[in-house]
Amino acid sequence: MSETSTAELPRTAIRKNGAVPYYAQLADLFREAIVSGEWIPGRPLPSEHVIGDFFGLSRTAVRQALAELSAEGLVRKEKGRGSFVRGPRRSEFVVQEVRGFFDEMDEQGQAVSTDVLLLETTVAPAEEAALLGIPTGSQVLQLDRLRKVEGEPICLARTLLPLPRFAALADEDLSSSSLYEVLQRRFAVEPRTGWRTVEATAADRGTASLLDVRAGSPLLLLTSLNVDATGQPFEHFTAWYRADRTSFRIEVGPAKGTR
């Protein structure tokens, strides 16, 4: 659909004498077209001016509708290019398995890209040091990454790895590879056990900017400790996932002693 085309816009008229605001009615029409799959991800929307003329609405009302859809993750706005459909795509992660983001998405056939935001030596916070089994004040390698799926930011991850064990990791290009693959190849790490906690949180301004959501938007906060085959903790992991784009699957089985 070109910028000036209105051929595939919803034909439902905006009720001018109803109680529902004009922008909310327009957002409902567009939301239905996106969620139903009628409009596929990547589809360009007509300009605000064209949409306004078609529905008899002010550009302010159109902007409000698009802003609402953008906040919900259904539309993305690109400066100088206009608005595009995102679609209700979600990435699913299995909580029980000791593997990384790259491996999860690769198995689902989704293209992953990584922006390495930080890779430096720092002092481990007291709680994280205790979990990693190292003395308070010990140095760790901090790795901050912005993970994207199909070019869309999904997860902001912070990984702490004890030093000197993983000092050579600073030489690796982690923008296009699996961290766990590198740990196994270079350091003979065999992930074996660990734990995960998942809780709800709100995006602060810095995190929101990186994940392309509004400040205060809901996020899923995953905290993890992973242990290798020797029983040594090798990674403390904290990640902020967009709640509109991700979900976690928890696999269960019979309780011990259950027949």
C-alpha positions in Angstrom: 0.0 0.0 0.0 1.6 3.2 -1.1 1.7 6.4 1.0 -1.2 7.9 -0.9 -3.3 4.7 -1.3 -6.5 4.4 0.6 -7.8 1.3 -1.2 -7.1 -1.1 1.6 -8.0 1.1 4.6 -11.0 -0.1 6.7 -14.3 1.1 5.2 -16.0 1.4 8.6 -16.9 5.1 9.2 -15.9 6.9 12.3 -18.9 7.6 14.5 -19.0 11.4 14.9 -21.7 11.4 17.5 -20.6 8.5 19.7 -19.0 8.5 23.1 -15.8 6.9 22.0 -13.1 9.5 21.0 -12.3 9.7 17.3 -8.7 8.6 17.8 -9.7 5.5 19.8 -12.1 4.4 17.1 -9.4 4.8 14.5 -6.9 2.9 16.6 -9.5 0.1 17.0 -10.0 -0.2 13.3 -6.3 -0.4 12.6 -5.7 -2.7 15.5 -8.2 -5.2 14.2 -6.6 -5.2 10.7 -3.2 -5.9 12.3 -4.1 -8.5 14.9 -6.3 -10.4 12.4 -3.4 -10.6 10.0 -5.2 -8.6 7.3 -2.2 -6.2 7.4 1.1 -8.0 7.5 4.2 -6.8 9.3 6.3 -4.3 7.3 3.3 -2.9 5.4 3.5 0.9 5.1 0.5 3.0 6.2 -0.7 6.0 4.3 0.5 9.4 5.6 -1.3 11.1 8.5 -2.7 13.6 6.0 -4.2 10.9 3.7 -5.6 8.9 6.7 -7.2 12.1 8.1 -8.8 13.0 4.8 -10.1 9.5 4.2 -11.8 9.3 7.7 -12.6 13.0 8.0 -10.3 13.4 11.1 -7.8 16.0 12.2 -4.1 15.1 12.0 -4.1 15.4 15.8 -6.6 12.5 16.1 -4.6 10.5 13.6 -1.4 11.1 15.4 -3.0 10.0 18.7 -4.3 6.8 17.2 -0.9 5.9 15.7 0.9 6.8 18.9 -1.4 4.4 20.8 -0.7 1.6 18.3 3.0 2.4 18.5 3.0 2.1 22.3 1.3 -1.3 22.0 4.0 -2.4 19.6 1.6 -2.8 16.6 3.0 0.1 14.6 6.5 1.5 14.2 7.2 5.1 13.1 10.4 5.9 11.2 11.6 9.4 10.9 11.2 10.7 7.3 9.6 7.5 6.1 6.2 7.2 7.9 4.5 4.5 9.8 4.7 0.7 9.3 2.8 -2.3 10.6 4.7 -4.3 13.2 2.2 -7.0 13.9 1.7 -9.0 17.1 4.8 -11.2 16.8 6.0 -12.7 20.1 9.2 -14.7 20.8 8.9 -17.6 23.3 11.6 -18.7 25.7 11.8 -21.9 27.7 12.7 -21.2 31.3 14.0 -24.6 32.2 16.7 -25.0 29.6 20.3 -23.7 30.1 20.8 -22.0 26.8 21.0 -18.4 25.4 18.9 -16.0 23.5 20.8 -16.7 20.2 20.1 -20.5 20.4 16.5 -20.0 21.4 15.8 -17.7 18.4 17.9 -19.8 16.0 15.8 -22.8 16.8 12.6 -20.8 16.0 14.1 -19.8 12.7 14.3 -16.1 13.6 17.2 -13.9 12.6 19.1 -12.5 15.6 21.4 -9.5 15.7 23.3 -8.1 18.6 24.7 -4.7 19.5 27.5 -5.0 22.1 27.0 -1.9 24.3 29.6 -2.6 26.9 32.4 -5.2 27.4 34.7 -4.2 30.3 36.1 -5.2 33.6 34.2 -4.0 36.7 33.8 -4.9 40.4 31.0 -7.3 41.0 28.2 -6.1 43.3 28.1 -7.9 46.6 25.0 -10.0 45.9 26.2 -11.1 42.5 29.7 -11.9 43.8 28.1 -14.1 46.5 26.0 -15.9 43.9 29.1 -16.5 41.7 31.0 -17.9 44.6 33.7 -15.2 44.5 34.9 -12.8 47.2 33.2 -9.4 47.7 35.1 -6.8 45.6 36.2 -9.3 43.0 36.5 -8.3 39.4 34.2 -9.6 36.7 33.7 -9.1 33.0 30.5 -7.2 32.4 28.9 -7.7 29.0 25.9 -5.5 28.0 24.1 -6.4 24.8 21.0 -5.2 23.0 19.4 -8.3 21.3 17.2 -7.9 18.2 14.9 -10.2 16.4 14.3 -9.5 12.7 15.9 -6.0 13.4 13.5 -5.2 16.2 14.9 -4.7 19.8 13.6 -7.4 22.1 16.0 -7.7 25.0 18.6 -5.8 26.9 20.9 -8.2 28.6 23.6 -7.8 31.2 26.0 -10.7 31.8 28.6 -10.9 34.6 31.4 -13.5 34.2 34.1 -14.1 36.9 37.7 -13.1 36.2 40.4 -14.2 35.5 38.6 -17.3 34.2 37.0 -15.5 31.3 39.5 -12.7 30.6 40.1 -13.8 27.1 36.4 -13.3 26.2 37.3 -9.6 25.7 39.0 -10.6 22.4 35.9 -12.2 21.0 33.4 -10.6 18.6 30.1 -11.3 20.4 27.9 -9.3 17.9 27.2 -12.3 15.7 27.7 -15.4 17.7 26.2 -17.3 20.6 27.9 -16.5 23.9 27.4 -20.1 25.1 29.1 -21.4 21.9 32.1 -19.2 22.6 32.2 -20.3 26.2 32.2 -23.9 25.2 34.7 -23.5 22.4 37.3 -21.3 24.2 36.7 -22.1 27.8 35.4 -25.7 27.8 32.3 -24.6 29.7 29.5 -27.2 29.8 26.3 -25.5 31.1 24.6 -27.9 33.4 22.2 -26.4 36.0 21.0 -23.1 37.3 17.9 -21.1 38.2 15.7 -18.4 36.8 13.4 -15.8 38.2 10.9 -13.9 36.1 9.1 -10.8 37.4 7.3 -7.8 36.0 9.0 -4.4 36.0 8.6 -1.0 34.2 11.0 0.4 31.7 13.1 3.3 32.9 14.0 6.0 30.4 17.4 4.5 29.4 16.1 1.0 28.9 12.9 2.3 27.2 15.0 4.2 24.7 17.1 1.2 23.8 14.1 -1.2 23.5 12.1 1.4 21.5 9.2 1.6 24.0 7.8 4.3 26.2 9.2 4.9 29.6 7.1 3.0 32.1 6.1 0.3 29.6 5.9 -3.2 31.0 8.9 -5.4 30.8 9.7 -9.0 31.9 12.8 -9.0 34.1 14.7 -12.3 33.9 17.4 -13.0 36.5 19.6 -16.1 36.1 22.5 -17.9 37.6 24.1 -20.7 35.5 26.4 -23.5 36.8 28.8 -25.6 34.8 29.3 -29.4 34.9 32.0 -29.0 37.6 29.5 -27.3 39.9 31.1 -23.9 39.5 28.8 -20.8 38.8 30.0 -19.3 35.6 27.4 -16.6 34.7 25.1 -14.2 36.4 22.6 -12.9 33.9 20.0 -10.1 34.1 17.8 -9.3 31.1 14.9 -6.9 30.4 12.5 -8.3 27.8 9.7 -6.4 26.1 6.5 -7.8 27.4 4.7 -7.0 24.2 7.1 -9.1 22.2 8.1 -12.0 24.5 6.7 -14.8 26.6 8.2 -17.5 28.8 7.1 -21.1 28.7 7.5 -23.1 31.9 7.5 -26.9 31.3 6.2 -29.0 34.2 6.1 -32.7 35.1 4.8 -34.8 37.8 5.8 -34.0 41.4 8.3 -36.3 43.0 6.5 -39.4 44.4 3.5 -38.8 42.2 2.3 -41.9 40.4 
